[in-house]
Amino acid sequence: MPDGRWGAAGSDGAPDSLDRVTTLAGVPHTAATVDVDGPVHYVDYGGPVDAPLIVAVHGLGGSHLNWAAVAPHLIGHSRLVALDLLGHGRTPAAGRRPDVAGHVDMVTGFVDRVSDRPVLLMGNSLGGLVAALAASSAPDRVAGLVLVDPALPTERLGLVHPRVVVNFMVCSVPGVGERFLTTRRNRTTAERTVHRVLAATCVDPSRVPVDVVEAHIALTAEVDRTEADRAYLASARSLARVMARSGSTVARIDALEVPVLHLHGARDLLVPLGAARRMAEGRADWQLEVARDIGHAPMLETPVWTGLRIAEWRAGAGAAAFARAGGWVDPPPAVS
């Protein structure tokens, strides 16, 4: 990895969730943990040893696997690691708060543990909000942001699918949310759970590589789903509070002074495209790219497009961010 701190990380002893992901054929990857007031699980997807480090942060209910499809399209020019948020994937809550503030604290602590240089943070949905707030909290540690359909508060969110609204309303009520998730968990297999999530986040779930879907199913079956639901509720309720009382959060995001690449699916049901356009409006260092006929998770549904947009940004408006993360004075070198 980019510096000696990676020697402090250790294998977590868990089965490799990516063992059967043929999408990653030929891509070296390792799973490990670091201590950030408790264990944090991450996957190192590889990349050039001295390259800029991209730290990928998944969304609500997601995991490190959310980045498996796009990883091969990034590691030619960057080093990519993907962590699991508190109570998600293989990172236990372990007494830490799996809410927005807790996730931000963990991500900033993770960056300090794994790199002596500034990093690029890449976040999807809730992970986009966490990445942006981490950049606000530790501006000297974040060189740039890649936000993929981020769940950022705006003056007006826009039209959200009624099913999404109902889900958040039910989960926000103490006791009701717990009973709802318990009933759904008891009636739903890991396979049905993954396919339900993909149906909500992708326009066409069949575009997601089959092996990546199967890896998500295997991990969902493996983890303690009761604990995962607790973390989901805490995260969802915290996110709802941020959206409802957004003044201070909007001010922090408006004050960001790092380059931002914002990738957004035109048919996102969770964060409407209109909200994405309002996020980018009037910001010279905020580049919005829209994926036609794509939903809430472009890195899964259209990984080639996602990788190409990041590579183009690296060579253009994001060159200074990659140079800072790589420790270079000049723009990043071209990738053949």
KOLKOLVO-527244 format. One record per residue: residue in three letters; x, y, z of N, C-alpha, C in turn. Coordinates in steps of 0.2 Angstrom, whole numbers, padded with zeros to 4 digits, always signed. Each point is the difference from the previous one (the first is absolute). Layout:
<rs>
ALAXYZXYZXYZ
...
</rs>
This chain:
<rs>
MET+0004-0006+0000-0004+0006+0000+0004+0006+0000
PRO-0003+0006+0000+0004+0006-0001+0005+0002+0005
ASP+0000-0003+0006+0005+0002+0005+0000-0006+0005
GLY+0004+0000+0005+0002-0005+0005-0006-0001+0004
ARG-0005+0004+0001-0005-0001+0005-0004-0007-0002
TRP+0000-0002-0006-0004-0006-0002+0003-0006+0004
GLY+0006+0001+0002+0002-0006+0004-0003-0001+0006
ALA-0004+0005+0003-0004-0001+0006-0006-0003-0001
ALA-0002-0001-0006-0007-0003-0002+0001-0008+0001
GLY-0005-0003+0002+0001-0008+0000-0006-0003-0003
SER+0001-0006-0002-0005-0004-0003-0006-0001+0005
ASP-0006+0000-0002-0005-0001+0005-0002-0007+0001
GLY+0003-0005-0004-0001-0007+0001-0007-0002-0003
ALA-0004+0004-0003-0006-0001-0003+0001-0003-0007
PRO-0005-0004-0002+0000-0003-0007+0000+0006-0005
ASP+0004+0000-0005+0000+0005-0005-0006+0001-0004
SER-0004+0005+0001-0006+0001-0003+0001+0001-0008
LEU+0006+0001-0002+0001+0001-0007+0003-0006-0004
ASP+0000-0006+0004+0004-0005-0003-0003-0003-0007
ARG-0007+0001+0000-0003-0003-0007-0002+0006-0004
VAL+0003+0006+0001-0002+0005-0005+0005+0000-0006
THR-0003-0003-0005+0005+0000-0006+0000+0006-0004
THR-0004+0005+0002+0001+0007-0003+0007+0003+0002
LEU+0002-0003+0006+0007+0002+0002+0006-0004-0002
ALA-0002-0004-0005+0006-0005-0002+0006+0004-0001
GLY+0005-0002+0003+0007+0003-0001+0001+0006+0004
VAL-0005+0002+0004+0001+0006+0004+0001-0002+0007
PRO+0006+0001+0002+0002-0002+0007-0004+0004+0005
HIS-0002-0003+0005-0004+0003+0005+0001-0004+0007
THR+0000+0004+0005+0001-0003+0007-0006+0003+0005
ALA-0002-0003+0004-0004+0002+0006+0003+0001+0006
ALA-0001+0005+0004+0004+0001+0006-0004+0004+0005
THR+0002+0002+0006-0003+0004+0004+0005+0005+0003
VAL-0002+0006+0002+0004+0005+0004-0004+0001+0006
ASP+0003+0003+0005-0003+0002+0006-0002+0007+0000
VAL-0006+0002+0000-0002+0007+0001-0005+0000+0005
ASP+0002+0000+0007-0004-0001+0006-0004-0006-0001
GLY+0002-0005-0003-0003-0006-0002+0002-0003-0007
PRO-0002-0006-0001+0002-0002-0007-0003+0003-0006
VAL+0003+0001-0005-0003+0003-0006+0003-0005-0006
HIS-0005-0003-0003+0002-0005-0006+0000+0004-0006
TYR+0005-0002-0004+0000+0003-0007+0003-0005-0005
VAL-0001+0002-0006+0004-0004-0005+0004+0004-0004
ASP+0006-0002-0001+0005+0004-0005+0000-0003-0006
TYR-0003+0003-0005-0001-0002-0007+0006+0000-0004
GLY+0006+0003+0003+0006+0001-0004+0001+0006-0004
GLY+0005+0000-0004+0002+0006-0004+0007+0001+0001
PRO+0003+0005-0004+0007+0001+0001+0002+0003+0007
VAL+0005-0003+0002+0002+0001+0007+0000+0007+0002
ASP+0003+0005-0004+0001+0007+0002-0005+0004-0003
ALA-0006-0003-0003-0005+0004-0003-0004+0004+0005
PRO-0004+0005-0002-0005+0003+0005-0005-0005+0003
LEU-0002+0000+0006-0004-0004+0003-0007+0002+0000
ILE-0005-0004-0003-0007+0001+0001-0003-0004+0005
VAL-0003+0003+0005-0004-0003+0005-0007+0000-0001
ALA-0003-0006-0002-0007-0001-0002-0005-0001+0006
VAL-0005+0004+0000-0005+0000+0006-0007-0002-0003
HIS-0003-0006+0002-0006-0002-0002-0006+0004+0003
GLY-0006-0002-0002-0006+0003+0002-0003-0004+0005
LEU-0006+0002+0002-0005-0003+0005-0001-0007-0001
GLY+0002-0005+0004-0001-0007-0001+0005-0003-0005
GLY+0005+0003-0002+0004-0002-0005+0007-0003+0004
SER+0005-0001-0004+0006-0003+0002+0006+0001-0005
HIS+0006-0002+0002+0005+0001-0005-0001-0003-0007
LEU-0005-0005+0000-0001-0004-0006-0003+0005-0006
ASN-0003+0006+0003-0003+0004-0005+0004+0003-0005
TRP+0007+0000+0001+0005+0002-0004+0004-0005-0004
ALA-0002-0006+0000+0003-0006-0003+0000+0001-0008
ALA-0006+0002-0002-0001+0000-0008+0005+0006-0003
VAL+0000+0006+0004+0004+0005-0003+0007+0000+0001
ALA+0003-0004+0005+0007-0001+0002+0004-0001-0005
PRO-0001-0004-0005+0005-0002-0005+0001+0006-0005
HIS-0005+0005+0000+0000+0006-0004+0004+0006+0003
LEU+0002-0001+0006+0003+0005+0004+0007-0001+0002
ILE+0002-0006+0001+0007-0002+0002+0005+0001-0005
GLY-0001+0002-0006+0005+0001-0004+0004+0006+0001
HIS-0004+0005+0003+0003+0007+0002+0000+0001+0007
SER-0003-0003+0004-0001+0001+0007+0000-0006+0005
ARG+0001+0001+0006+0000-0006+0005-0007+0001+0003
LEU-0004-0006+0000-0007+0001+0003-0001-0005+0006
VAL-0003+0003+0005-0002-0004+0006-0007+0002+0001
ALA-0004-0005+0003-0007+0001+0001-0001-0003+0007
LEU-0003+0005+0004-0001-0002+0007-0007-0002+0001
ASP-0002-0003+0006-0006-0001+0002-0002+0005+0006
LEU-0006+0003-0001-0002+0005+0005-0002-0004+0007
LEU+0000+0004+0005-0002-0003+0007-0007-0004-0001
GLY+0001-0006+0002-0006-0005+0000-0002-0002-0006
HIS+0004+0001-0005-0001-0002-0007+0005-0005-0003
GLY-0002-0005-0004+0005-0004-0003+0004-0004+0006
ARG+0006+0000+0000+0004-0003+0006+0003+0004+0005
THR-0002+0006+0000+0002+0005+0006-0006+0000+0005
PRO+0002-0003+0006-0005+0001+0005-0001+0007+0003
ALA-0006+0001+0003-0001+0007+0003+0005+0000+0006
ALA+0000-0006+0004+0005+0000+0005+0000+0006+0005
GLY-0006+0002+0002+0000+0006+0005+0000+0006-0003
ARG+0001+0001-0007+0001+0006-0003-0007+0002-0003
ARG-0002+0006-0002-0006+0002-0002-0001-0001-0008
PRO-0004-0004-0002-0001-0001-0007-0005+0006-0003
ASP+0002+0006+0001-0004+0006-0002+0005+0004-0005
VAL-0003+0005-0003+0004+0004-0004+0006+0003+0003
ALA+0000+0002+0006+0006+0003+0004+0005-0005+0001
GLY-0003-0006+0002+0004-0006+0002+0004-0002-0006
HIS-0003-0001-0006+0003-0002-0006+0005+0005-0002
VAL-0001+0007+0000+0005+0005-0001+0006-0001+0004
ASP-0001-0001+0006+0006+0000+0005+0004-0007-0002
MET-0004-0005-0002+0004-0006-0001+0004+0001-0007
VAL-0003+0003-0005+0003+0001-0006+0006+0004+0000
THR+0000+0006+0004+0006+0004+0001+0005-0004+0004
GLY-0002-0004+0005+0005-0004+0003+0003-0005-0004
PHE-0004-0003-0004+0003-0005-0005+0005+0003-0005
VAL-0001+0006-0002+0004+0004-0005+0007+0001+0004
ASP+0000+0002+0006+0006+0001+0004+0004-0006+0001
ARG-0004-0006+0001+0004-0006+0001+0003-0003-0006
VAL-0003+0002-0006+0003-0004-0006+0004+0004-0005
SER+0001+0007+0001+0003+0004-0004+0003+0006+0003
ASP+0007+0001-0002+0003+0007+0002-0001+0005-0004
ARG-0003-0001-0006-0002+0005-0005-0007+0001+0000
PRO-0002+0006-0003-0008+0001-0001-0002-0006-0005
VAL-0007-0001+0001-0003-0005-0004-0006+0003-0004
LEU-0002-0004-0005-0006+0002-0003-0006-0005+0003
LEU-0005+0003+0002-0006-0003+0003-0005-0001-0006
MET-0003-0006+0000-0005-0002-0005-0006-0003+0003
GLY-0005+0003+0000-0006-0002+0004-0006-0001-0004
ASN-0004-0005+0001-0007+0000-0003-0006+0000+0005
SER-0005+0004-0002-0006+0001+0005+0002+0003+0007
LEU-0001-0004+0005+0002+0002+0007+0007+0001+0000
GLY+0004-0004-0004+0007+0000+0000+0003+0007-0003
GLY-0004+0002-0005+0001+0007-0002+0000+0005+0005
LEU-0005+0000+0004-0001+0005+0005+0006-0001+0005
VAL+0001-0006+0002+0005-0001+0005+0007+0002-0003
ALA+0001-0001-0006+0007+0002-0003+0000+0008+0000
ALA-0005+0003-0002+0000+0008+0000+0001+0003+0007
LEU-0003-0003+0005+0001+0002+0006+0006-0001+0003
ALA+0003-0006-0002+0007-0002+0002+0005+0005-0003
ALA-0001+0002-0006+0004+0005-0003-0001+0007+0003
SER-0006+0002+0003-0001+0006+0004+0004-0001+0006
SER+0000-0006+0003+0003+0000+0007+0008-0001+0000
ALA+0002-0002-0006+0007-0001+0000+0003+0002-0007
PRO-0001+0007-0002+0002+0002-0007+0007-0001-0002
ASP+0005-0001+0005+0007-0001-0001+0001-0008-0002
ARG-0005-0004+0001+0001-0007-0001-0004-0002-0007
VAL-0004+0004-0003-0004-0002-0005+0002+0005-0006
ALA+0002-0003-0006+0002+0004-0005-0005+0001-0005
GLY-0005-0004+0000-0006+0001-0005-0005-0005+0001
LEU-0006+0001-0003-0006-0005+0002-0003-0002-0007
VAL-0001-0007+0000-0004-0002-0005-0007-0003+0003
LEU-0005+0004-0002-0007-0001+0004-0004-0004-0006
VAL-0003-0006+0002-0004-0004-0004-0007+0000+0002
ASP-0005+0004-0003-0006+0000+0003-0001+0002+0007
PRO+0004+0005+0002+0000+0001+0008-0006+0003+0003
ALA-0001-0002+0006-0006+0002+0004+0001+0006+0003
LEU+0001+0005-0003+0001+0007+0003-0006+0004+0000
PRO-0001+0004+0006-0006+0004+0000+0001+0006-0004
THR-0006+0002-0003+0000+0006-0005-0007+0004+0003
GLU+0000+0006-0003-0006+0004+0001-0006-0004-0001
ARG+0000-0004-0006-0006-0003-0001+0002-0007-0003
LEU-0002-0006+0003+0002-0006-0003-0003-0002-0006
GLY-0006+0001-0001-0003-0002-0006-0005-0006+0001
LEU-0002-0003-0006-0005-0005+0000+0004-0007+0002
VAL-0002-0003+0006+0003-0006+0002-0005-0006-0001
HIS+0002-0006-0002-0005-0005-0001-0004-0001+0006
PRO-0006-0001+0000-0005-0001+0006+0003-0006+0004
ARG+0002-0005-0003+0002-0006+0004+0006+0002+0005
VAL+0005+0004-0003+0005+0002+0004-0002+0005+0006
VAL-0005+0004-0002-0002+0005+0006-0004-0005+0005
VAL-0004-0004-0002-0003-0005+0005+0005-0004+0004
ASN+0005-0002-0003+0005-0004+0004+0004+0004+0005
PHE+0002+0006-0002+0003+0005+0005-0005+0002+0006
MET-0006+0001-0002-0005+0002+0005-0001-0006+0005
VAL-0001-0006-0002-0001-0006+0004+0006-0001+0005
CYS+0006+0001-0003+0007-0001+0003+0001+0005+0005
SER-0003+0006-0001+0002+0006+0005-0004-0001+0006
VAL-0005-0004+0001-0005+0000+0006+0003-0005+0005
PRO+0002+0001+0006+0003-0004+0004-0005-0006+0002
GLY+0002-0006+0000-0004-0006+0001-0003-0002-0007
VAL-0003+0004-0004-0003-0002-0006+0006-0002-0005
GLY+0005+0004+0000+0006-0002-0005+0003-0007+0002
GLU+0001-0001+0006+0003-0006+0003-0005-0006-0002
ARG-0007+0000+0001-0004-0005-0002+0000-0001-0007
PHE+0000+0005-0004-0001+0000-0007+0006-0004-0003
LEU+0006+0002+0002+0006-0004-0002+0001-0007+0002
THR-0002-0001+0006+0000-0007+0003-0005-0004-0004
THR-0006+0002-0001-0005-0004-0005+0003-0001-0006
ARG+0003+0005-0004+0003-0001-0006+0006-0005+0000
ARG+0004+0001+0005+0006-0005+0000-0003-0007+0001
ASN-0005-0001+0004-0002-0007+0001-0003-0003-0006
ARG-0003+0004-0004-0003-0002-0006+0004+0000-0006
THR+0006+0002+0000+0004+0002-0006+0006-0004+0000
THR+0002-0003-0005+0007-0004+0000+0005+0006-0002
ALA+0006-0002+0000+0006+0004-0002-0001+0002-0007
GLU-0002-0005-0004+0000+0001-0007-0006+0005-0002
ARG-0005-0001+0003-0006+0005-0001+0002+0007+0002
THR+0003+0000+0006+0002+0007+0003+0005+0004-0005
VAL+0005-0004-0003+0004+0003-0005-0003+0002-0006
HIS-0005-0004-0003-0003+0002-0006-0005+0006+0001
ARG-0003+0000+0006-0005+0006+0002+0004+0006+0000
VAL+0006+0000+0003+0004+0006+0000+0002+0002-0007
LEU+0003-0005-0004+0002+0002-0007-0006+0003-0004
ALA-0006-0003+0001-0006+0003-0003-0001+0007+0001
ALA+0001+0002+0006-0001+0007+0002+0005+0004-0002
THR+0006-0002-0001+0006+0004-0001+0002+0000-0007
CYS-0002-0005-0004+0002+0000-0007-0006+0000-0005
VAL+0001+0003-0006-0005+0000-0005-0001-0007-0002
ASP+0005-0003-0002+0001-0007-0002+0005-0004+0004
PRO-0002-0004+0005+0004-0003+0004+0004-0006-0004
SER-0002-0002-0006+0004-0005-0003+0006+0003-0003
ARG+0001+0007+0000+0006+0002-0002+0006-0001+0005
VAL-0002-0001+0006+0005-0001+0006+0003-0007-0002
PRO+0007-0001+0000+0003-0006-0001-0003-0006+0005
VAL-0001-0005-0003-0003-0006+0004+0004-0002+0006
ASP+0006+0000-0001+0005-0002+0005+0000+0005+0006
VAL-0001+0006-0002+0000+0005+0005-0007+0000+0004
VAL-0005-0002-0003-0007-0001+0003+0001-0006+0005
GLU+0003-0005-0003+0001-0006+0005+0004+0001+0006
ALA+0005+0004-0001+0004+0002+0006-0004+0004+0005
HIS-0004+0004-0002-0004+0004+0004-0005-0005+0004
ILE-0003-0005-0004-0004-0005+0004+0003-0004+0005
ALA+0006-0002-0002+0004-0004+0005+0002+0004+0006
LEU+0002+0006-0001+0002+0005+0006-0007+0001+0004
THR-0005+0001-0003-0007+0001+0004-0002-0006+0004
ALA+0002-0006-0003-0002-0006+0004+0005-0001+0006
GLU+0006+0003-0001+0005-0002+0005-0001+0005+0006
VAL-0001+0006-0001+0000+0005+0006-0006-0001+0004
ASP+0000+0003+0006-0005+0000+0005-0005+0005-0002
ARG-0006-0002-0003-0004+0005-0003-0004+0004+0005
THR-0001-0003+0006-0003+0004+0006+0004+0006+0001
GLU+0007-0001+0001+0004+0005+0002+0001+0005-0006
ALA-0001-0003-0006+0001+0005-0006-0007+0004-0001
ASP-0005-0003+0002-0007+0004+0000+0001+0006+0005
ARG+0003-0002+0006+0001+0006+0005+0004+0006-0002
ALA+0005-0002-0004+0004+0005-0003-0003+0004-0005
TYR-0004-0004-0004-0004+0003-0006-0005+0005+0003
LEU-0003-0002+0006-0005+0005+0003+0003+0006+0002
ALA+0006-0001+0004+0003+0006+0003+0003+0005-0006
SER+0003-0003-0005+0002+0004-0005-0006+0003-0004
ALA-0005-0003-0001-0006+0003-0004-0003+0005+0004
ARG-0001-0001+0006-0003+0005+0005+0005+0007+0000
SER+0006-0002+0001+0005+0006+0000+0000+0004-0007
LEU+0000-0004-0005-0001+0003-0007-0006+0005-0001
ALA-0006-0003+0003-0006+0004-0001+0001+0006+0005
ARG+0003+0000+0005+0001+0006+0004+0004+0005-0003
VAL+0005-0002-0003+0005+0004-0004-0004+0004-0006
MET-0005-0004-0003-0003+0003-0006-0006+0005+0003
ALA-0003-0002+0006-0005+0004+0003+0003+0007+0003
ARG+0006+0000+0002+0003+0005+0003+0007+0001-0003
SER-0001+0003-0006+0006+0000-0005+0005+0006+0000
GLY-0002+0005+0004+0003+0006+0000+0008+0000+0001
SER+0002-0003+0005+0007+0000+0002+0004-0005-0005
THR-0004-0005-0002+0003-0005-0005+0001+0003-0007
VAL-0005+0004-0002+0001+0003-0007+0005+0005+0001
ALA+0001+0004+0005+0005+0005+0001+0007-0003+0000
ARG+0001-0006+0003+0006-0004+0000+0002-0002-0008
ILE-0005-0002-0003+0001-0003-0007+0002+0006-0005
ASP-0004+0006+0001+0001+0006-0004+0007+0003+0001
ALA+0003-0002+0006+0007+0003+0002+0006-0004-0002
LEU-0002-0006-0003+0005-0005-0003+0005+0004-0005
GLU+0006-0001+0001+0005+0003-0005+0004-0006-0004
VAL-0003-0005-0001+0004-0006-0003-0004-0001-0007
PRO+0003-0002-0005-0003-0002-0006-0005-0005+0001
VAL-0006+0000-0004-0005-0005+0001-0002-0003-0007
LEU+0000-0006-0001-0003-0003-0006-0007-0004+0003
HIS-0005+0002-0003-0007-0002+0002-0003-0004-0006
LEU+0000-0007+0002-0003-0004-0005-0007-0002+0002
HIS-0005+0000-0005-0007-0001+0002-0004-0003-0005
GLY-0004-0005+0002-0004-0004-0004-0007+0005-0002
ALA-0001+0000-0006-0006+0004-0002-0007-0002+0002
ARG+0000-0007+0002-0006-0003+0002+0000-0002+0007
ASP+0004+0003+0004+0001-0001+0007-0007+0001+0004
LEU-0003-0005+0003-0006+0001+0004+0001+0002+0007
LEU+0006+0000+0003+0001+0002+0006+0003+0007+0001
VAL+0004+0002-0004+0003+0007-0001-0002+0003-0007
PRO-0005+0003-0001-0002+0002-0006+0005+0005-0004
LEU+0001-0001-0006+0004+0004-0004+0000+0007+0001
GLY-0006+0003+0001-0001+0007+0001+0004+0002+0006
ALA+0000-0004+0005+0003+0002+0006+0008+0000-0001
ALA+0002-0005-0004+0007+0000-0002+0002+0006-0004
ARG-0004+0003-0004+0001+0006-0004+0001+0006+0005
ARG-0005+0000+0005+0001+0005+0005+0006+0000+0004
MET+0002-0006+0002+0007-0001+0003+0005+0003-0003
ALA+0001+0000-0007+0005+0002-0004+0000+0007-0002
GLU-0006+0003+0000-0002+0007-0002+0005+0005+0003
GLY+0003+0004-0005+0004+0005+0002+0007-0001+0003
ARG+0002-0007+0000+0006-0002+0003+0005-0001-0006
ALA+0006+0004+0000+0004-0001-0006+0005-0006+0001
ASP+0001-0003+0006+0004-0005+0001-0004-0007+0001
TRP-0007+0000-0002-0004-0005+0001-0003-0002-0006
GLN+0003-0006-0003-0002-0002-0007-0005-0006+0001
LEU-0006+0001-0003-0005-0005-0001+0000-0003-0006
GLU+0000-0007+0000-0001-0004-0006-0006-0005+0001
VAL-0004+0000-0005-0007-0004+0001+0001-0006-0004
ALA-0002-0006+0003+0000-0006-0004-0008-0001-0002
ARG-0001+0000-0007-0007-0001-0002-0002-0007+0001
ASP-0007-0001+0002-0003-0006+0001+0004-0005+0005
ILE+0002+0004+0005+0004-0004+0006-0003+0003+0007
GLY+0000-0004+0005-0003+0001+0006+0005+0003+0005
HIS-0001-0003+0006+0003+0003+0006+0007-0002+0001
ALA+0002-0006-0003+0007-0003+0001+0004-0001-0007
PRO+0002+0006-0003+0003-0001-0006+0006-0004+0000
MET+0004+0000+0006+0006-0005+0000-0002-0007+0000
LEU-0006-0002+0001-0002-0007-0001-0003-0001-0007
GLU-0005+0005-0002-0004-0001-0006+0004+0002-0006
THR+0005+0005+0000+0004+0001-0006+0007+0002+0002
PRO+0003-0005+0002+0007+0001+0003+0005+0003-0005
VAL-0001-0002-0006+0005+0002-0006-0001+0008+0000
TRP-0006+0002-0001-0002+0007+0000+0003+0004+0006
THR-0001-0003+0006+0003+0003+0006+0007+0001+0000
GLY+0004-0006-0002+0007+0001+0000+0002+0005-0005
LEU-0003+0000-0006+0002+0005-0005-0001+0007+0002
ARG-0005+0002+0003-0001+0007+0003+0005+0001+0005
ILE+0002-0004+0004+0005+0001+0005+0007+0001-0003
ALA+0001-0004-0005+0007+0001-0003+0000+0007-0004
GLU-0005+0002-0003-0001+0006-0004+0001+0006+0005
TRP-0003-0001+0006+0001+0006+0005+0007+0000+0003
ARG+0003-0006+0001+0007+0000+0002+0004+0004-0005
ALA-0001-0001-0006+0004+0004-0005-0002+0007-0001
GLY-0006+0002+0002-0002+0007-0001-0001+0003+0007
ALA-0006+0002+0002-0001+0004+0006+0002-0003+0006
GLY+0001-0007+0000+0002-0003+0007+0008-0001+0000
ALA+0003+0003-0005+0008-0002+0000+0003+0003+0006
ALA-0002+0005+0002+0004+0003+0006-0002-0004+0006
ALA-0006-0003+0001-0002-0005+0006+0005-0006-0001
PHE+0000-0003-0006+0004-0006+0000+0008+0001+0001
ALA+0002+0006-0002+0007+0002+0001+0001+0001+0007
ARG-0004+0003+0004+0001+0001+0007-0001-0007+0004
ALA-0004-0004-0002-0001-0007+0003+0006-0004-0002
GLY+0003+0001-0006+0006-0004-0002+0007+0003+0002
GLY-0001+0006+0003+0007+0003+0003+0004+0003-0006
TRP-0004+0001-0006+0004+0003-0005-0001+0008-0001
VAL+0005+0003-0003+0000+0007-0001-0004+0001-0006
ASP+0001-0004-0005-0003+0001-0007-0006-0004+0000
PRO-0004+0001-0006-0006-0004+0000+0001-0008-0001
PRO-0005-0004+0002+0002-0007+0000+0002-0003-0007
PRO+0004-0005+0000+0003-0002-0006-0006-0004-0004
ALA+0001+0000-0007-0005-0003-0004+0000-0008+0001
VAL-0005-0003-0001-0001-0007+0001-0001-0003-0007
SER+0005-0005-0002+0000-0003-0007-0006-0005+0000
</rs>
